[in-house]
Amino acid sequence: MRIIGPYIVGLFFLCGPAYGQFHPPKPESSEIKQVSGNEVPTVSYCELVRNPARYNQKLIRVHGVYQLAGGEYSNLYDPSCLNNPTARERLRAQTETWVKFDDALESQTNPGTLKVFGQLRDFYGSADVIVVGKFFGSEKHGGYGHLNSGRFRLDVIRIEHVQPVLIVPG
């Protein structure tokens, strides 16, 4: 038993982090073809997070602020969804939707748009974007992203528009 004990503990640490994480299916080729057309509905980010079940596992077009923080948080949010938020409410809104970039991103996004996005992301850590992706809005899985902190996940297949985040003095 003395010899087996360390192996069991080691196995727990190797498998433990993966246990309980939900891995949504990758977008299918038919969905990627749909992205290439204009058949994808446009949804406001506020509507998306207010009614996540309505858009769960569907392709959508959405506008928001993409934010990369410390290499651990990759999120999409819309500051206009909150009215005079507390610091805690603002943080929750900023980390509510985890963003994952699909393998098809480079083939589905204009190279110039992709370049500008990369520059804004790397230099400022954020960008104002319009993206097309598959939304996962079920809360049954227990969370997405770093430490399962995101309630939702958006697998971005294409970036349609990107610009710097305009900060309005408030």
C-alpha positions in Angstrom: 0.0 0.0 0.0 2.9 2.4 0.7 4.1 2.1 -2.9 0.6 2.4 -4.5 -0.4 5.5 -2.5 1.8 8.0 -4.3 0.7 6.7 -7.7 -2.9 7.1 -6.8 -2.3 10.7 -5.6 -0.3 11.4 -8.8 -3.1 10.0 -10.9 -5.6 12.2 -9.1 -3.5 15.3 -9.9 -3.1 14.4 -13.5 -6.8 13.7 -14.1 -8.4 16.0 -11.5 -8.3 19.3 -13.5 -10.0 17.7 -16.5 -12.7 16.1 -14.4 -15.9 18.1 -14.4 -14.9 20.4 -17.3 -17.4 20.5 -20.2 -15.9 20.3 -23.7 -18.4 21.5 -26.2 -18.3 19.9 -29.7 -16.3 21.8 -32.4 -18.3 23.6 -35.1 -19.1 21.2 -38.0 -18.1 21.9 -41.6 -21.7 22.7 -42.5 -21.8 25.4 -39.7 -18.5 26.9 -41.0 -20.1 27.0 -44.5 -23.1 28.8 -43.0 -20.7 31.4 -41.5 -19.4 32.1 -45.0 -22.9 33.1 -46.1 -25.0 35.8 -44.5 -27.4 33.3 -42.9 -26.2 33.9 -39.3 -28.6 35.9 -37.1 -27.3 39.1 -35.4 -28.0 39.2 -31.7 -27.1 41.9 -29.2 -24.8 40.8 -26.5 -27.3 42.0 -23.8 -30.0 39.8 -25.4 -27.6 36.9 -25.6 -26.8 36.8 -21.9 -30.4 37.6 -20.8 -31.7 34.6 -22.8 -28.8 32.1 -23.1 -31.0 29.0 -23.6 -32.5 30.6 -26.7 -29.1 30.7 -28.4 -27.5 27.7 -26.9 -25.4 25.8 -29.4 -26.4 28.2 -32.2 -24.3 30.3 -34.6 -24.7 34.0 -33.9 -23.2 37.3 -34.9 -22.6 39.6 -31.9 -20.9 42.9 -31.1 -18.9 43.4 -28.0 -15.6 44.1 -26.3 -13.0 41.4 -26.5 -10.7 41.4 -23.5 -7.6 39.4 -22.8 -6.3 39.7 -19.3 -3.0 38.2 -18.2 -3.2 35.4 -20.7 -5.8 33.6 -18.4 -9.0 35.4 -19.3 -10.3 35.6 -22.8 -13.7 37.2 -22.7 -16.4 39.1 -24.6 -18.7 41.5 -22.9 -20.7 44.7 -23.5 -20.5 47.5 -20.9 -23.8 48.9 -22.0 -25.6 45.9 -20.5 -25.1 47.3 -17.0 -26.5 50.4 -15.5 -24.3 51.9 -12.8 -22.7 48.6 -11.8 -20.7 48.0 -8.7 -17.1 46.8 -9.1 -18.2 43.2 -8.5 -21.0 43.4 -11.0 -18.7 44.9 -13.6 -16.1 42.2 -13.0 -18.7 39.4 -13.3 -20.0 40.9 -16.6 -16.5 41.2 -18.0 -15.8 37.5 -17.3 -19.2 36.0 -18.0 -18.5 34.9 -21.6 -15.3 32.9 -22.3 -14.0 33.2 -25.8 -12.3 30.4 -27.6 -11.0 30.9 -31.2 -11.9 28.1 -33.5 -9.3 26.5 -35.9 -11.3 28.0 -38.8 -10.7 31.6 -37.7 -7.8 32.2 -40.0 -9.5 30.9 -43.1 -12.8 32.7 -42.3 -11.4 36.1 -41.3 -10.0 38.8 -43.7 -6.2 38.8 -43.1 -6.2 42.6 -42.6 -8.9 42.3 -39.9 -7.0 39.5 -38.2 -3.8 41.5 -38.2 -5.5 44.6 -36.6 -7.2 42.3 -34.1 -3.9 40.8 -33.1 -2.2 44.1 -32.7 -5.0 45.6 -30.6 -5.2 42.4 -28.5 -1.4 42.2 -27.9 -0.9 46.0 -27.3 -4.0 47.0 -25.4 -5.5 43.7 -24.3 -8.8 44.6 -25.8 -10.7 45.3 -29.0 -14.2 46.4 -30.0 -15.3 43.5 -32.3 -18.1 42.0 -34.3 -17.7 38.2 -34.4 -19.5 35.2 -35.6 -19.4 32.1 -33.5 -21.1 29.2 -31.8 -22.6 30.1 -28.5 -22.8 27.7 -25.5 -25.3 29.0 -23.0 -26.2 26.0 -20.9 -25.4 26.3 -17.3 -25.5 22.6 -16.7 -21.8 22.1 -17.4 -20.5 24.1 -14.4 -18.4 26.8 -16.2 -16.0 27.6 -19.0 -12.4 28.9 -19.3 -9.9 29.7 -16.6 -11.0 28.1 -13.3 -14.5 27.6 -14.9 -15.2 31.3 -14.3 -17.3 31.9 -17.4 -21.0 31.1 -17.4 -21.0 31.0 -21.2 -18.7 30.2 -24.1 -18.4 31.6 -27.6 -16.3 29.7 -30.1 -15.3 32.5 -32.6 -15.2 31.3 -36.2 -14.8 34.7 -37.8 -14.0 38.3 -36.9 -16.0 40.6 -39.1 -15.0 44.0 -37.7 -12.4 45.2 -35.3 -11.5 48.7 -33.9 -9.9 50.1 -30.7 -12.1 50.2 -27.7 -13.4 53.8 -27.2 -13.3 54.7 -23.6 -16.0 57.2 -22.7 -15.1 59.3 -19.6 -17.6 58.7 -16.9 
